[in-house]
Amino acid sequence: MGGIEFLKGHGTQNDFVLLPDAAGLLDLTPDRVAALCDRQRGLGADGVLRVVRSAALGLPSEGEWFMDYRNADGSVAEMCGNGMRVFARYLAEAGLETGTEFVVGSRAGDRLVRVHPDRSVTVQMGLARITGTSVTVVGGRELSGVAVDVGNPHLVSTLDDDVASLDLRDQPCFDTDSFPEGVNLEFVNVLADGELRMRVHERGVGETRSCGTGTVAAVAAVLHLDGSDAGSATVDIPGGRVSVTVGRDGSTLTGPAEFVARGELDESWWRAG
């Protein structure tokens, strides 16, 4: 066919189009990325993962491969925990990394990953830093939240009532002075000790079935509200379940990584942008 290779995958139903592009030759314009992620005129996805060598982008990294991540609206993002798991599984299965543990570059910094025999992946997510508090408004309801930096910005609000009752079809309001680049919004129920339930409205995407960095932010925020800075929890999201640990020196995220399709994009469609 001679088209542009792609794979479609997801991590707890947070779905991505993965584009192998070792030399960094693909022109990922915002319009092209948005079209690719559109669920009517493209393949449909929450984001695009370009598999590119760090050296091809001239970026400092100890990892040979760099996860060039774009949101569904075409904007560039710093980090994606679910995407990193899919990315790592691809590198291992394509033979681009020969071990089960290796480093992947991202705009949030290098991330050590480990691919397990059951195809789940653990990602060293770096520090989850509490940066303050703020407020979001959902359907006219004002919710206070804890701001957390996991390489990208988050605002985590804990609720007593079921998070399933929230209407997240529209963009919730937030303080643009506190989050000039936008923010990922997490809404959390604490079910029991070490068990959370979460929904998320992602920056540049809308509500998604899961958000890897968001689950880390949620655990960090709940621990903070309990007066702690270290612990672990399982997080149930609409797309499944992940395990998160948060500590003073970093955090980890463990969950599944799945592939559902692979093929080639039509070159004339790609050129049309």
N, C-alpha and C positions, 0 to 999 in steps of 0.2 A: 504493500500500500504506500509506503514511503511517507507516512504522516508523522505527527509528533507524538511520541510515546507518552502514555499516561497510565496511572493506576488510581483506582478509587478505593479508599479505605476509611475506617473509623476507629475511634477509641471511645468506648461507651456511647456510641451513636453520635458523637461529635465528628462530623464527616469531612473528608478532605479529598481534593484532587492532588495527587503527587506527580510531579513532573521531573523525571531524570534529566539533568542538564549539567553534566560534569564541568564543562568549560564555560558555563555562564553565558551562552549565546542567545537564549530566548529573551525576547523583549517583553517583559511583564509589565505592560502599561496598566494603570488602574482600570481603564475601560475594559481591557482584555480579561483581566482577572475577574472583574464584576460579571462580565458576560459568561465566563466559564463557570462561575459559582451560581449563576441564575438557574433556578430549577425548571424554568420553562424554555429558555433559549440556549442553555448550556447543559453541562453535565449535572450541575447542582451540587453545592457543597457549602460548608461553613467557612472554608478557607482553602488556600493553595499552599502546598509545601513543595518548594523547588529544591531538588537534591543537587547541590553544586559544591565544587571544591572550594575550600576557604581561600586558597591561593588565587583562584580565578576572580574572586571579588576583592582581593587585596586586603582581606580582613585578618587581624591577628587572632589566631586560635591554635591550641595544641591539637585540635582534631583536624583530620584531613577533610572531613565533610562538614558543610555548613547548612543548617536548616533555615532557608530563606522563606519566612512565613508571611503570607498576606491574608488579611481579613476578606470577607465576602464582598465588601464594598470597594476593594482594591487598595485599601490603605495598608501600610507596612506596620507589623506588630513586632514587639520585642521577643515574645516567648509564647509558647503554647504547649502545655504539658501533655494533653492528649495527642496532639500532633507529633510531639517528640517521640512518643511511644510507637506510633505508626512509622515514623521516619527511621527509628532504630531497627525495627523489625525488617523494614525493606533493606537497609544496608546489610544486615546479617544474611538474609535469604538471597540477596543478589550477589553475595560473595564480595561485596565492597569493603566489608570488615570481616576478618577471619576469626576473631575471638567472640566470646559472648559478652565481654565487657569492654567498652571503648568510650572515647570522648567525642561529642558532637558540639560544634560551634553554634551559637545563636546570638541574636542581638542583645540578649540579657547576660551573655557570657557563656563560657564553656559548661557543658553538662555531661557528667559521667552517667552512662546508661548500662543496664544489664538486661540481656534478653534471656528469658527463662525457657526451659524445655516445653512448657505448656503454651508458649508464644505470648505470655504476658511479659511486660517490661517494667522494670523499676528505673525511675529517673531521679538522679540527685538534682533537686530543684533549687538549691541555693538557699539563702536566707529569706525568711518571711518576716519582713520588718513592719512593725506597727508604727504608723506615721501620724496618727491623730484620730479625730472623729469628724463626721459630717452627717448630712441628711439627704435622703432621697424621697421623692414624692411619687407614689404609685396610685393612680386613680383617685387623686385628691387626698390620699392618706399619707401623712408625713411619718417617715420611719428613720430613726437614728441608726447610725452605723459606725463600725470601726474601719478605718482606712488601713489597708495592708498593701505593701509593695512586695511582689514576688517576681521582680524583674519587669513587671507591668502593673498598672494600678488597679486596685480593687476596693470596693466598699461593701462591707458585710453587715447585713441587718438580721438580727435574730428575732423571731416571732413566736408568740405563744399560740396563736391560731395557725391552722394548717396552711403551709405555703402554697398548697394546691389551689387555694381560693383566690390567689392574686391574679389579676388580669395583666399580663405582660405583653399584650399584643402591641401596645404603643410604647414609645420610648419614655421610660420614667425620667422625671426631672432630677437634676443633681446640680451641685455648686460648681459652675464652670471656672470660678476663680481657684478653687481647690484642685480641680481636675481639668486643666486647660487642654490636655490631649485626649480628653474623654476618660471613661472609667468602666470597668466591668462590675456589674452589680449582682451580689449574691444575697439570697433570701433563705434563711436557715431555720429549721426546727431542731432542737436538741431532743432526741428521742430517749436516750438513756446515756449512762456513762460510756463514752467511747463510740456512740452511734449518732450520726447526724443525717438529716434529710435536707436537700438543697435544690433550689431552682436558680437559674442564672440568666441574666440579660447581658449579652456580650457586646462590648464596644465594637462598632462597625459591622455587626451581624444581626443582632436582635436576640430573642430567646433561643437558646440551643439546648440540646438534650444533655449536654455535659460541658464542663470547662475544667481542665486539669489544674491550671494555676488557681482557678476559683475554689476548687476543693481544698487546696493547700491554704489559701487565704481564709477560708471558712474555719478550718481547724485551728489556725493560728489565732483568729479573732475570738473564738469560743474559749480557748485556753486563756487568752488575755483577760477576758471578762471574768474568768474564774480565778484570776490572780496568778496564773502560771505562764511560763514561756516554753514548756516542753511537754510533749505527750503524743498520743496517737489516737486515731479514730478511723472507723469506716464511714464513708459518705455515700449515701444513696442518692443518685440523681435519676432523672427520668430515663436515661440511657443505660443504667446499670449500677454497679458498685465499684468503688476504688478504695484503696487503703492508703492512709497518709500518716507520716510521722513528722513532727516538728520539734526541733531542738535549738539550742543556743548557737550551734555551729552550722545549721543547715536543715533541710527538709527533704523528704523523699515522697514520691508518688508511685504507687504500683497498681497496674490495671491491665486490661486486655488491649490488644491491637489486632485488628481484623482487616483483611483485604476482601473485597467483593467483586472487583472487575479490573481488567486491564485491556488496553487496546491502543488505538491511534486516533488522534484528533485530525479532522480533515484540514489540510493545509489552506484551502481557500477560505474556510471559516475562520481560521486563525489569522490569516492576513487581513481579513475584513475587520478584525478587532472588535 
